[in-house]
Amino acid sequence: MVVDDEPDISDLIEKALNLEGYGNITKIKDGGSAVNACREKQPDIIILDVMLPDIDGFEVCRRIREFSYCPILFLSAKNDELDKILGLAVGGDDYVTKPFSPKEIAYRVKAQLRRANYRQSPMIRRSERIGKLIIDSEGCRVMKDDVMIELTAKEFEVLQYLAENKGCVISRERLYESVWGEDGFGCDNTIMVHIRHLRKKIEDNPAEPQYIITRKGLGYKLVDPYEK
């Protein structure tokens, strides 16, 4: 699904995706329609412009994350770091600034779909209990004390990756490269935002985390606070 109020841009993206073998592309011009169409069509991936005529792309992303974990790739004319961080913080998976290369968009889509397919691989453990947490890889959900914890797609992927490497210290660079699929140079702010949000959601006291532990200068590790 491509959400952009500029037909020329939507057509350009559609053409680039068609050349890479992707078809059945839905084009939407406003945010409200995008949320409704996403709920109905359940697209594999969404390319979402930030500046839309009714509600902005960040709010569209927030609403979609209430019911869908499909990858969301933001498009924006804004190149400010804070906007990129906001886009990732509200649940986006990637952020591309205009003007962009259509081929780059196509390859970023391919990378996001590859990671989405990996998450559904039968080789991945379907669920894992760590302390009071149950991480359900198949359902892309996390439970604590039998209560669902609402995570964004990227928050879930970060937690899942830490769970797959439970007890191991993972550097910020490695975490970024594994989850975002890009070079981890300069990723500190993005990782810190996601770890902070995760702690608010899974820890009893985020100021004194028991699950996601920081190893200063090294990275993070996920532990079971009830294991001796």
C-alpha positions in Angstrom: 0.0 0.0 0.0 1.3 3.4 -1.0 -0.1 6.4 0.9 0.8 9.8 -0.7 -1.4 12.7 -1.8 0.9 13.4 -4.8 -0.1 11.0 -7.7 3.2 11.5 -9.5 5.1 10.1 -6.5 2.7 7.2 -6.0 2.9 6.3 -9.7 6.7 6.5 -9.5 6.8 4.1 -6.5 4.3 1.7 -8.1 6.4 1.6 -11.3 9.6 0.9 -9.3 7.9 -1.9 -7.4 6.4 -3.4 -10.5 9.9 -3.6 -12.0 11.0 -5.6 -9.0 8.1 -8.0 -9.4 5.7 -6.6 -6.8 2.1 -6.1 -8.0 -1.3 -5.6 -6.4 -0.4 -2.2 -5.2 -3.1 -0.1 -3.5 -2.7 3.7 -3.7 -4.3 5.9 -1.1 -4.3 9.8 -0.9 -5.2 10.5 2.7 -4.5 9.2 6.2 -8.0 8.3 7.3 -8.7 6.2 4.2 -5.3 4.6 4.7 -6.2 3.4 8.2 -9.5 1.9 7.0 -7.9 0.3 3.9 -5.2 -1.2 6.0 -7.7 -2.8 8.4 -9.7 -4.2 5.4 -6.9 -5.3 3.1 -4.1 -6.2 5.6 -1.2 -5.2 3.2 2.2 -6.8 3.4 3.9 -3.4 3.7 2.9 0.3 3.8 4.9 3.2 2.2 3.6 6.2 4.1 4.1 9.9 3.4 4.4 12.0 6.6 2.6 15.1 5.2 -1.0 14.2 4.3 -4.0 16.4 3.8 -6.0 15.3 6.8 -3.9 13.6 9.5 -0.2 13.3 9.4 1.6 10.0 8.7 2.8 9.7 12.3 -0.8 9.6 13.6 -1.7 7.2 10.8 1.1 4.9 11.9 -0.1 5.1 15.6 -3.6 4.1 14.6 -2.5 1.2 12.4 -0.2 -0.1 15.1 -3.4 -0.7 17.2 -4.2 -3.6 15.0 -1.4 -4.4 12.6 2.4 -5.1 12.7 3.0 -4.9 9.0 6.2 -3.0 8.1 5.8 0.7 7.6 8.3 2.8 5.6 7.9 6.5 6.0 8.5 9.0 3.2 9.2 12.6 4.2 10.6 15.9 2.9 11.9 16.5 6.4 15.5 15.4 7.0 15.6 16.4 10.6 16.9 13.7 13.0 14.0 14.3 15.5 11.5 13.6 12.8 13.3 10.3 12.0 13.3 9.3 15.6 9.7 10.2 16.0 8.8 8.1 13.0 10.6 5.1 14.4 9.2 5.7 17.9 5.6 5.6 16.8 6.1 2.3 15.1 7.7 2.9 11.8 10.3 0.5 10.4 12.2 2.7 8.1 12.4 6.4 7.1 13.4 7.8 3.7 13.7 11.4 2.8 12.6 13.1 -0.4 13.9 13.3 -3.1 14.6 9.6 -3.2 15.7 7.0 -5.6 12.8 4.8 -6.7 15.2 1.8 -6.9 16.3 2.5 -3.3 12.6 2.4 -2.2 12.1 -0.9 -4.0 15.2 -2.4 -2.3 14.1 -1.1 1.1 10.7 -2.7 0.6 12.4 -6.0 -0.3 14.6 -5.8 2.9 11.5 -5.2 5.1 9.5 -8.0 3.5 12.5 -10.4 3.9 12.7 -9.6 7.6 8.9 -10.0 7.9 9.1 -13.4 6.3 12.0 -14.3 8.7 9.9 -13.5 11.7 7.3 -16.0 10.4 9.9 -18.8 9.7 9.1 -22.1 11.3 12.7 -22.3 12.5 12.0 -19.5 15.0 10.7 -20.7 18.4 7.0 -19.9 18.5 7.0 -18.7 22.1 9.3 -18.3 25.0 8.8 -17.5 28.7 11.3 -15.2 30.4 10.3 -14.5 34.0 6.8 -13.2 33.8 7.0 -12.4 30.1 5.7 -14.6 27.3 7.1 -13.7 23.9 5.0 -15.1 21.2 6.9 -15.0 17.9 4.1 -16.4 15.8 1.5 -14.0 17.0 3.9 -11.0 17.4 2.7 -10.3 20.9 4.0 -10.2 24.4 2.1 -11.1 27.6 3.0 -10.3 31.2 0.9 -11.7 34.1 -1.7 -12.8 31.4 -2.0 -9.2 30.2 -1.2 -8.2 26.6 1.5 -5.6 26.3 1.1 -3.3 23.3 4.4 -3.0 21.5 5.2 -1.4 18.2 6.6 -3.6 15.5 10.2 -2.4 16.1 9.8 -2.7 19.8 8.7 -6.3 19.4 11.6 -7.1 17.0 14.1 -5.6 19.5 12.7 -7.6 22.4 12.6 -10.7 20.2 16.2 -10.4 19.2 17.3 -9.9 22.8 15.3 -12.9 23.8 16.9 -15.0 21.0 20.2 -14.0 22.6 19.1 -14.2 26.2 21.9 -13.5 28.7 24.3 -12.2 26.0 25.4 -8.6 25.9 24.3 -7.1 22.5 25.9 -3.9 21.3 23.8 -1.1 20.0 25.4 -1.4 16.6 24.7 -5.1 16.4 21.1 -4.7 17.6 20.5 -2.0 15.0 22.1 -3.9 12.2 20.1 -7.1 13.1 16.7 -5.4 13.5 16.9 -2.5 11.1 19.1 -4.2 8.5 21.4 -1.2 8.1 24.8 -0.1 9.2 24.7 0.7 13.0 26.9 3.8 12.9 25.2 6.7 14.7 22.3 4.5 15.9 22.6 5.4 19.6 19.5 7.7 19.8 17.2 5.2 17.9 18.2 2.3 20.1 18.0 4.3 23.3 14.4 5.4 22.4 13.3 1.9 21.8 14.9 0.5 24.9 13.4 3.2 27.0 9.9 2.6 25.6 10.3 -1.2 26.1 11.3 -0.7 29.7 8.3 1.4 30.4 6.1 -1.4 29.1 7.7 -4.5 30.4 9.4 -3.5 33.6 7.8 -3.2 37.0 10.0 -0.2 37.7 11.6 1.2 34.5 14.1 3.2 36.6 15.4 -0.1 38.0 15.1 -2.6 35.1 15.2 -6.3 35.9 14.7 -7.6 32.4 16.7 -5.4 30.0 20.0 -4.7 31.6 22.5 -2.1 30.5 26.2 -3.0 30.4 27.8 0.4 30.2 29.9 0.9 27.2 29.0 -2.6 25.9 25.2 -2.8 25.2 22.2 -4.5 26.5 21.1 -8.0 27.6 17.8 -9.6 28.4 17.8 -11.7 31.5 15.3 -13.7 33.6 15.1 -11.9 36.9 13.9 -15.1 38.6 16.8 -17.3 37.5 19.6 -17.7 40.0 
